Amino acid sequence: MLHILVIECLFSGVLGAVAFRLAWAFSSSKKVAWGVAILLAVVVLLVLPGEIDEWLIRDYGGKPFHALAMSPFAVNLLRALCLLVGAWLASLAVRRRLKLGLEENPRYKDFP
């Protein structure tokens, strides 16, 4: 069960980072990018089913009723928190790129 939760957490983190970065690329606004990330976290928390199939647990070598069995809300909460952590890491990358001057629009820089 722990393997599945780690995979779910990593996938959610990547999804949050990609969503934040795409929202930043299209809007160039941190408020919009964070709004998209938070909206996606709320959708994950409220819409996705939080149950993990027993065959997944058996495939990864766990018992169906493992000691770490979590409620569906707790699984979705973990997904949403990992999504926000991924968005936070992407915001750190954007801030670093802004500091280095890599996020400026390079078009028309060769004209006076």
N, C-alpha and C positions, 0 to 999 in steps of 0.2 A: 504494500500500500504506500509505503514511503517513497518508493521509486516512482510510482505514478504521480504522487503529489509533487515531487521534484520536477518531473517532466511537465506537468501542468503549470507549475510556477515559472519555469524557464520559457515555455511557450507564451504565457501571458505577458511576461516581461518583454519579450521580443515584439509581441503585438503592440504593447504600449509604446515602445520606442519607435516602431515604424509609424504608428498613428501620429505620434507627436511630431516626428520629423516631416511627415507628409503635410500635416497641417501647417507647420512652420514654413515649409517650402512654398506652399500655395498662398499663405497670407502674410508672412513675415511679421507676425504678431504673436507674442508669447501668450497673451490673453486668449486668443482664438485657439492656439495650440493646446493650452491647458484645458480650455473648455471642451475641446474634442476628446482629450484624454479622459477627463472626468465623466463626460457623457458616455463614452465607451465603457468605463468602469461601472457606471450605474446600469447600463444595459446588460453587462456581464453578470452583475449582481442580481438583477431582478428577472432576467429573461431566460438565461441558460439553465438547463437542469443541472443540479449539483450532485446527482448520483453517479457514482463510478461503477461501471459494470463489473460483476463478479468474475467474468472470464478474463478481464484485463488483470485483475489481482492474481488469478491463478496462473496466467501466462508469465507474470513476473515473479512467480515463486512464492507468493504470499497465501495466507489462508483467507477464505471469504470473510470470516468474522475476526479480523485482526484487532489488536489492541488500539491501533490508531484510527479505527473506524470513526469517521466524522459525520456530522449532520450535513445535509445538502447545503444549508445556508453557510456553514463554516467553509465548505469547499469553494463555494462561489465567492465568499469573502476573501479567501486566500488568493483566488484568481484575480479579483479586483485589486487587492493590495499589491500583488506582483505586477499587475499592469501599470499601476501608478508608480511603482519603483522603476520600471522600465522607462516610463515617460520622464521621470526625474533624471535618470541617467542620460537620456537624450537631451534634456534641457541643459545639463552640465556640458555636454559636447557642443551644443549650439552656443552656449555662453563662451566657451573656449575658442570656438571658431570666430565668433564676433570679436573677441579680444585680439585674435591674430589677424583680423581683417579679411578672412576668407569668405564671409557671407555677403560682401558687397556685390552689387551688380556690376560685372566687369564690362558690360556693353558700353560702347561709346567712350571708353576711357582713352582711346588713342587720338581722339579729336580734342583740340584745345577748347 
